[in-house]
Amino acid sequence: MENQEQPGTDAVECPMCGGTGGWPGVSGWVVCRPCNGTGTPKPEESA
């Protein structure tokens, strides 16, 4: 278990960056935090 931020659902790959930090939302897709919908995952540790 790497992503503990998820709800109780399975990890869904983000259509933008392929990461599993996003999840299907009520009004469509909630983009993952790493790429924020930009398609480029930005490392939060290296800020």
Buried (B, 14 or more C-beta within 10 A) or exposed (E): EEEEEBEEEEBBEBEBBEBBBBBEEEEEBBBBBBBBBEEEBEEEEEE
